[in-house]
Amino acid sequence: MDMSPAPPAKSLVLHSAARHYDLLAWLLTMGREKALRERLVDLARVAPGEVVLDVGCGTGSLAIAAKRRVGRDGSVHGIDASPEMIAQARSKSVDTGIDIVWEVGRAEALPYPDGSVDVVLSTLMMHHLPRAVREAFGAEIRRVLKHGGRALVVDFEPPAKKRGGLISRIHRHGHVPAAEIVDTLRRAELAVIEIGSVGVSDLHFALVGRSQPDVDGAPPVAYRAMPALPRPRWMLATAVLAVALAVHAVLLLRLPSRALAVGSVAASVVVVLIVAHAGAVGGIHALLGKHRAKRH
C-alpha cells in the first residue's frame, strides 16, 4: 500500500465542516442517520469477512457501520481528502473501539493495490468532483475492486422543478443526475447491478460490479425505489409538547389571575408528564434493544 503523502486534491474538500458534520447529519436526517447508514450497508450487500473501502468517508460513521457488518474477519479502510475529517473519524473509531484504517487521499488516485477490495462505498461525494475527476474515480473503482466486487455510489438527484427534500435544499454544493453517474461508471467498464432511490430526500444510488461490463443493447436496469425511512418516534412527543407549550402561552396571556394560576399549573403538569413519558418510553426501548443484542 502506498503510504506517501497525498497530493493536493483537485476537487471540493470540506475542512471547516468536520467538527459539526455529525450534528448537521443528525439534524438533516431528523435523527435517522443510523437507519440511513444501515440501509446503505444493506444496499452495498456488505458481508462478513469482506474488505471495504469508504471513499470520501467524512467523519467515518458509514465506515464504522460497515466494520460492524464485516466483523473480525473483515477489514474497512476510510479515505478522505480532508485531514480534519480523517482526524474526527480516527477519534470516533478509537472512542468506539473499532479498528479501521484511515488515510488522507484522493478519489482519483486511491492508494490501494489492484484487485484488493470487495466493496467500495461513495456517499455524497461525486457532486464535489469535476467531470474529469469523476471519470478518473470510476477507473480507480474498477482498478481496486476484486473480480466480482461491488461499488455503491450515492448522491443527490437534481430535484424536479428545482425543488427537493430538506437535505438537498440545505446541501447546496450541487447535484449529479443518476443517469450521469451510471454513464460514468459504465465508461469505467463497471456493470450496473441496481439503481434507485434511497428513500431519503433526493438521494439516489447506483450499485455496480467489477464483472462483465454492460454492452450496447443490454436490457435496461430495473429501478428500485426504497421505502421512506420511518419517522423517529420522538417526533410525535415533540409535536404534543409544542401544542402544550402553545396552550400554556395562551393561558398566560389571556386568563385572569386565579384562572391563570390554575391553568399554568395544569399546563406545567401536562408538559412534565409528556416529557417523563417520552423519556420512559425511550429508556425502555433502549434497554430492550440492548437485551436483544445480547441474546443475538
Buried (B, 14 or more C-beta within 10 A) or exposed (E): EEEEEBEEBBBEBBEEEBEEBBEBBEBBBBBBBEBBBBBBBEBBBBEEEBBBBBBBBBBBBBBBBBBBBBEEEBBBBBBBBBEBBBBBBBEBBEEEEBEBBBBBBBBBBBBBEEEBBBBBBBBBBBBBBEEEBBBBBBBBBBBBBBEEBBBBBBBBBBBEEEEBBBBBBEBEEBBBEBEBBBEBBBEBBBBBBBBBBBBBBBBBBBBBBBBEBBEEEEEEBEEEEBEEBEEBEBEEBEEBBEEBBEBBEEBEEEBEEEEBEEBBEBBEEBBEEBEEEBEEEEEEEEEEEEEEEEEE
